[in-house]
Amino acid sequence: MFVVTGATGKLGQYVVEGLLKKVPANQVAVAVRNPDKAKAWAARGVQVRQVDYDRPETLNGVFSKGDTVLLISANEVGKRFPQHSAVIEAAKKAGVKLLAYTSILFADRSGLSLAGEHKATEEAIRASGLPYVFLRNGWYVENYTEHIGPALQYGVVQGSAKEGRVATATREEYADAAVAVLTGTGHENQVYELAGDSSFSLPEYVAELSRQSGKPVKYVDLPVAEYSAALQQVGVPKPFADTLADADAGLSRGELNDTSRTLSRLIGRPTAPFGKAIGAALKQG
């Protein structure tokens, strides 16, 4: 079986659909907190298994010996390591064939506060003795394109990235890499740094957004503390605002840029340029 945790999230949905293009539905299982969100997959023959990372006992029997498992990182920053640890322990008890994990770019040496839980998770997976793959995903281009509306409304994009460059890819591209690894061979105990083929700075992003939209948008660079405060003013909780501002500071240091093109090699095609993602977002409104 191919078992995907967190399958109903934005990334997970792409992974499951990608798997269903390559293997029969009865070989795919999803481990989800809310089975109602997976009803459509169940109707297609996918096995739906209800789990709660905060209740490790719900993971009993979710995995079987020989399964190929994708642990998609949980989304509750600060709670992720114990949640991931529960999955790792269940996978170890079951004796799965491979445990793949969606980590973060340069997890073992990144200065981003986000990287801490990813690094700890990677260490726990190594210590488990299970065959593993670390899919160290870079930034999603959707981190920017999903916020195009406010940028056009107010004519401003704020950040703390200075002239730092970020190599983004789409969620679907990262998902396709996961599917290639899960269904392929020779990936055991590999670490893949994944990012887009090309990079851009936030001033370049804003210039392209202005060009395509025909509306003036400017980039305003702020000190990290001021950027966090600005995010909080629009309703972002302080812990998450601090995390986002810290990520921008890391971006300014080059920690979200990568030139290896490992992602495009895994998926067998170039990654989409960020201008294409902007155009698609503008068409969607």
C-alpha positions as CSV (number, residue, x, y, z in Angstrom):
1,M,0.0,0.0,0.0
2,F,0.9,3.6,-0.5
3,V,-0.2,5.5,2.6
4,V,-0.4,9.3,2.7
5,T,-0.8,11.2,5.9
6,G,-2.4,14.7,6.0
7,A,-3.8,13.8,2.6
8,T,-6.7,16.3,2.6
9,G,-4.4,19.3,2.9
10,K,-3.4,21.4,-0.1
11,L,-0.2,19.4,-0.9
12,G,-1.7,16.0,0.1
13,Q,-4.5,16.4,-2.4
14,Y,-2.1,16.7,-5.3
15,V,0.0,13.8,-4.0
16,V,-3.1,11.4,-3.8
17,E,-4.3,12.5,-7.3
18,G,-0.8,11.9,-8.6
19,L,-0.6,8.4,-7.1
20,L,-4.0,7.6,-8.6
21,K,-2.6,8.3,-12.0
22,K,0.1,5.7,-11.5
23,V,-1.3,2.9,-9.3
24,P,-4.7,1.3,-8.7
25,A,-6.9,3.0,-6.2
26,N,-7.0,-0.1,-4.0
27,Q,-3.3,0.3,-3.4
28,V,-3.7,3.8,-2.0
29,A,-4.7,4.7,1.6
30,V,-5.1,8.1,3.2
31,A,-4.6,8.8,6.9
32,V,-6.8,11.8,7.8
33,R,-8.3,13.4,10.8
34,N,-11.7,14.1,9.1
35,P,-12.8,11.2,6.9
36,D,-15.7,13.3,5.5
37,K,-13.1,15.3,3.5
38,A,-12.0,12.1,1.8
39,K,-15.4,10.7,0.8
40,A,-14.7,11.3,-2.9
41,W,-11.6,9.2,-2.7
42,A,-13.3,6.5,-0.8
43,A,-15.9,6.3,-3.6
44,R,-13.0,5.7,-6.1
45,G,-11.7,2.8,-4.0
46,V,-9.1,4.6,-1.8
47,Q,-8.9,3.3,1.7
48,V,-9.6,6.0,4.3
49,R,-8.1,5.6,7.8
50,Q,-9.0,8.1,10.5
51,V,-6.1,9.2,12.7
52,D,-5.4,12.0,15.2
53,Y,-1.7,12.9,15.6
54,D,-2.4,14.0,19.1
55,R,-3.8,10.6,20.0
56,P,-1.1,8.1,19.1
57,E,-3.4,5.1,19.8
58,T,-5.4,6.1,16.6
59,L,-2.3,5.2,14.6
60,N,-2.4,1.5,15.6
61,G,-3.0,-0.6,12.5
62,V,-2.8,2.3,10.1
63,F,0.4,1.1,8.6
64,S,1.3,-2.5,7.6
65,K,4.6,-4.3,6.9
66,G,5.9,-3.3,3.5
67,D,3.9,-0.1,3.1
68,T,5.3,2.9,1.4
69,V,4.4,5.9,3.6
70,L,4.5,9.6,3.0
71,L,4.5,11.7,6.2
72,I,3.4,15.2,5.1
73,S,4.5,17.6,7.8
74,A,1.7,18.7,10.1
75,N,0.6,22.3,10.1
76,E,0.5,23.2,13.8
77,V,3.9,24.9,14.3
78,G,5.2,24.1,17.7
79,K,3.3,20.9,18.0
80,R,4.7,19.1,14.9
81,F,7.6,17.2,16.4
82,P,5.5,15.1,18.9
83,Q,2.9,14.6,16.2
84,H,5.5,13.4,13.7
85,S,7.1,11.2,16.4
86,A,3.8,9.4,16.9
87,V,3.7,8.6,13.1
88,I,7.3,7.5,13.1
89,E,6.8,5.2,16.0
90,A,3.7,3.6,14.4
91,A,5.6,3.2,11.1
92,K,8.5,1.6,12.9
93,K,6.3,-0.9,14.7
94,A,4.6,-1.9,11.5
95,G,7.9,-2.3,9.6
96,V,7.1,-0.1,6.6
97,K,9.1,-0.4,3.5
98,L,9.9,3.3,3.2
99,L,9.1,6.5,5.1
100,A,9.2,9.6,3.1
101,Y,8.9,13.0,4.8
102,T,8.2,16.5,3.5
103,S,10.8,18.6,5.2
104,I,12.2,22.1,4.5
105,L,15.0,23.3,2.3
106,F,18.4,22.8,4.0
107,A,16.7,21.5,7.1
108,D,19.9,20.4,8.8
109,R,21.6,23.8,8.5
110,S,18.9,26.3,8.0
111,G,18.7,29.3,10.3
112,L,14.9,29.6,9.9
113,S,12.9,29.0,13.1
114,L,10.6,26.8,10.9
115,A,13.5,24.4,10.4
116,G,13.8,23.3,14.0
117,E,10.9,20.8,14.0
118,H,11.9,19.5,10.6
119,K,15.5,18.9,11.7
120,A,14.3,17.1,14.8
121,T,11.8,15.0,12.7
122,E,14.6,14.0,10.3
123,E,16.8,13.0,13.2
124,A,14.0,10.8,14.7
125,I,13.4,9.2,11.3
126,R,17.1,8.3,11.0
127,A,17.2,7.0,14.5
128,S,14.2,4.7,13.7
129,G,16.2,2.6,11.4
130,L,13.6,2.7,8.7
131,P,14.5,3.3,5.1
132,Y,13.7,7.0,4.5
133,V,13.6,9.8,2.0
134,F,13.7,13.5,3.0
135,L,11.9,15.7,0.5
136,R,13.2,19.1,1.6
137,N,10.6,21.4,-0.1
138,G,11.5,25.0,-0.7
139,W,8.9,27.8,-0.7
140,Y,5.6,27.4,-2.5
141,V,4.9,30.0,-5.1
142,E,1.4,30.0,-3.7
143,N,2.8,31.7,-0.6
144,Y,2.8,34.8,-2.8
145,T,0.1,34.2,-5.4
146,E,-2.6,33.4,-2.9
147,H,-2.2,37.0,-1.6
148,I,-2.3,38.8,-4.9
149,G,-5.7,40.3,-4.1
150,P,-4.6,42.4,-1.1
151,A,-1.4,43.4,-2.9
152,L,-3.5,44.8,-5.8
153,Q,-6.0,46.4,-3.5
154,Y,-3.5,48.3,-1.5
155,G,-0.7,48.6,-4.0
156,V,1.8,47.3,-1.5
157,V,3.7,44.1,-0.7
158,Q,5.6,44.2,2.6
159,G,8.4,42.0,3.8
160,S,11.8,41.7,5.3
161,A,13.5,39.9,2.4
162,K,15.6,42.8,1.1
163,E,17.1,41.7,-2.2
164,G,17.2,38.1,-1.2
165,R,16.2,35.5,-3.8
166,V,13.7,32.7,-3.5
167,A,13.4,29.7,-5.8
168,T,9.8,28.7,-5.6
169,A,7.8,25.9,-7.2
170,T,4.1,25.1,-7.2
171,R,2.5,22.7,-4.7
172,E,1.7,20.4,-7.6
173,E,5.4,20.3,-8.7
174,Y,6.5,19.3,-5.1
175,A,3.7,16.7,-5.0
176,D,4.8,15.3,-8.4
177,A,8.3,14.8,-6.9
178,A,6.8,13.0,-3.9
179,V,4.9,10.7,-6.3
180,A,8.0,10.0,-8.4
181,V,9.9,9.0,-5.2
182,L,7.1,6.9,-3.7
183,T,6.5,4.9,-6.9
184,G,10.1,4.8,-8.1
185,T,13.2,2.9,-7.1
186,G,16.6,3.7,-5.7
187,H,15.5,6.5,-3.5
188,E,16.1,4.8,-0.1
189,N,18.0,7.0,2.4
190,Q,18.3,9.9,0.0
191,V,17.9,13.6,0.9
192,Y,16.5,15.8,-1.9
193,E,16.8,19.6,-1.8
194,L,13.8,20.7,-3.8
195,A,13.2,24.2,-5.3
196,G,12.3,25.9,-8.5
197,D,14.7,26.1,-11.4
198,S,14.8,29.9,-11.2
199,S,14.7,32.4,-8.5
200,F,13.4,35.9,-7.9
201,S,13.6,38.7,-5.4
202,L,10.4,40.3,-3.9
203,P,11.1,43.6,-5.8
204,E,11.2,41.5,-9.0
205,Y,8.0,39.7,-8.0
206,V,6.2,43.0,-7.4
207,A,7.5,44.4,-10.7
208,E,6.1,41.4,-12.6
209,L,2.8,41.6,-10.7
210,S,2.5,45.3,-11.7
211,R,3.4,44.5,-15.3
212,Q,0.8,41.7,-15.7
213,S,-2.0,43.4,-13.7
214,G,-1.5,46.9,-15.1
215,K,-1.8,48.2,-11.5
216,P,1.0,49.9,-9.6
217,V,2.4,47.8,-6.7
218,K,5.5,48.6,-4.7
219,Y,7.6,46.5,-2.4
220,V,8.2,48.0,1.1
221,D,11.0,46.4,3.1
222,L,10.7,46.5,6.8
223,P,12.8,45.4,9.8
224,V,11.8,42.0,11.0
225,A,10.0,43.2,14.1
226,E,8.0,45.8,12.2
227,Y,7.0,43.3,9.5
228,S,5.7,41.0,12.2
229,A,3.8,43.8,13.8
230,A,2.3,44.7,10.4
231,L,1.1,41.1,9.9
232,Q,-0.4,41.1,13.3
233,Q,-2.3,44.3,12.5
234,V,-4.1,42.4,9.7
235,G,-5.1,39.5,12.0
236,V,-2.1,37.1,11.8
237,P,-1.5,35.6,15.3
238,K,1.8,36.8,16.8
239,P,3.6,33.4,16.8
240,F,2.8,32.9,13.1
241,A,3.6,36.5,12.3
242,D,7.0,36.1,13.9
243,T,7.6,32.9,12.0
244,L,6.7,34.5,8.7
245,A,8.9,37.5,9.4
246,D,11.8,35.2,10.4
247,A,11.4,33.3,7.2
248,D,11.7,36.5,5.2
249,A,14.9,37.3,7.1
250,G,16.1,33.8,6.1
251,L,15.2,34.6,2.5
252,S,17.3,37.7,2.6
253,R,20.3,35.4,3.6
254,G,19.7,33.1,0.7
255,E,18.2,30.2,2.8
256,L,15.3,29.7,0.4
257,N,17.3,29.7,-2.8
258,D,18.7,26.6,-4.4
259,T,20.3,26.0,-7.8
260,S,20.6,22.2,-7.9
261,R,17.5,21.7,-10.1
262,T,16.8,18.5,-8.3
263,L,13.1,19.0,-8.3
264,S,12.9,19.3,-12.1
265,R,15.0,16.2,-12.5
266,L,12.7,14.2,-10.3
267,I,9.6,15.3,-12.1
268,G,11.1,15.1,-15.6
269,R,10.2,18.7,-16.7
270,P,11.3,22.2,-15.9
271,T,9.5,24.0,-13.1
272,A,7.1,26.8,-14.1
273,P,8.5,30.3,-13.9
274,F,7.0,32.5,-11.3
275,G,5.5,34.8,-13.9
276,K,3.3,32.0,-15.1
277,A,2.0,31.5,-11.6
278,I,1.2,35.2,-11.3
279,G,-0.7,35.0,-14.6
280,A,-2.7,32.0,-13.5
281,A,-3.6,33.6,-10.2
282,L,-4.7,36.8,-12.0
283,K,-7.0,34.8,-14.3
284,Q,-8.6,33.1,-11.3
285,G,-9.3,36.4,-9.8
